[in-house]
Amino acid sequence: MDKVIIGGGQGFWGDSPDAAIHMAEKANLNYLACDYLAELTLSIMARQKLKNPAAGYARDFIQLFDGVIDNAVKKNIGILTNAGGMNVEGCVEAMKAVVEKHGYSGYKIGYVTGDDLTGQIEDMWNQGVKFENIDGDVDGITDFAEVKDKIVNANVYFGHEPTLECLNAGANAVITGRSTDSALFLAPVMKELGIAPDDWTNLARGIMVGHLLECGGQGAGGNFEYDWRSVPRMDELGFPIAEISRDDFHITKAPDCGGLISEESCKEQFLYEVHDPANYVTPDVVVDISKATLTQDGDNRVRVGNVQGKPRPDTLKLSIGYLAGYKVSCMLSFAWPDAYEKAKYCAELIMKKMARKGLKATDVRIDYIGLNSLHLDVADMSPELVKNMNEVVMRIAIRTDTKEEAYKLVPEISPMQLNGPPGASFFGGRSRVQEVIGLWPTLIPRDLVKLTPHIITV
């Protein structure tokens, strides 16, 4: 194949399936890749699976799969996704049901297991793996021994290899756990263009294809800081599509949809989450985009050039989620006049009550939504602005070591409607105490990870 065309169908767990369904119908795709996972998503899925063994994967992918399978079969579009999360086999079973519902036979589903290392942490620790936190200390904790017995999940970020094996074995769809977002896109590029596993420059180009597509609508005018007003038909936002050859690649989108593919929209996504443009580290390759070019090459079409690559690292990132206490968040809204003054006074009253209850909190945060909850210390707190606020929502959030301590805040909020300053209203229902999942990112030797590709035929 001289050129491979890949659509980016999802940006996160909970994203809309509309753009993926539209591009499967309207665009000339070879593959559709859908990213569902983020840093702490797997911890949430792990807790879901503990409560229900059939859960633990991105169930909304099944809705998307149901919406695209007819066009995927008709037009031979390969489907790739990391929606398997913490229950890859469960996701495969749900996909089988969709295939059978649509009456297809001979459909091959590939899937990858082995990224969940939760049950191997103790043995690796005993073998001398240090699990040093690459972000430094977490809540003042520097010793992994302090979190080792609180682990919820441990998933390694892996690259293209097992996904490519599934494709080479004839898979029509490939389901993974914590494949990196961009590796979902790299694998079909390697297969169709015949890219060698040590062709670092072409691997880097494939990774940046994935990087530009992995966030869905954010790469096509969604969340567009440069000029969001210029994005046409944002209610029908199309997601980006890549056309890749061995010489260069272009970013575009499907016909008859909204969105914007421009130098500016692509540049915003290009630099998203890239801390060092000369050394963007992935499991497959270290990418250098410090001299890359993005050039408008027609309507809703951008050419990307001069992406370079360096040899891959010897380690893989392991994200460990662990139980880090409990939290509760409560809110009260206050109306003009003096909305902020009343909200602030109410917060003071509540904290006095907490002091009398002997609250033991590891963290307390008080924000005033509408004023400083996003801008924090740089918010405009000038007296004139604060005096004339139409409304302010007071939000108090606490984090504690036990559920019992967190619950101390809950019964004090609703009474403030009548027992505090005037103009308060309670909304959002009764606040719930929730677990806090801490993140411990670390690096482990690549050879400790054993990933296994599988193929089933429905």
Buried (B, 14 or more C-beta within 10 A) or exposed (E): EEBBBBBBBBBBBEBBBBBBBBBBBBBEBBBBBBBBBEEBBBBBBBBBBEEEEEBBBBBBBBEBBBBBBEBBBEBEBBBBBBBBBBBBBBBBBBBBEBBEEEEBEEBBBBBBBBBBBBEBBEEBBEEEBEBEBEEEEBEEBEEBEBBBEBBBBBBBBBBBBBBBBBBEEEBBBBBBBBBBBBBBBBBBBBBBBEBEBEBBBBBBBBBBBBBBBBBBBBBBBBBBEBEEEEBEEBEEBBBBBBBBBBEBBBBBBBEEBBBBBBBBBBBBBBEBEBEEBEEBBBBBBBBBBEEBEBEBBEEBBBBBEBBBBBEBBEBBBBBBBBBBBBBBBBBBBBBBEBBBBBBBBBBEBBBEBBEEEEBEBBEBEBBBBBBBBEEEEEBEEEEEEBEEBEBBBBBBBBBBBEEEBBBBBBEBBBEBBEEBBEBBEBEEEEBEBEBBBBBBBBBBEBEBBEBEBBBBEB
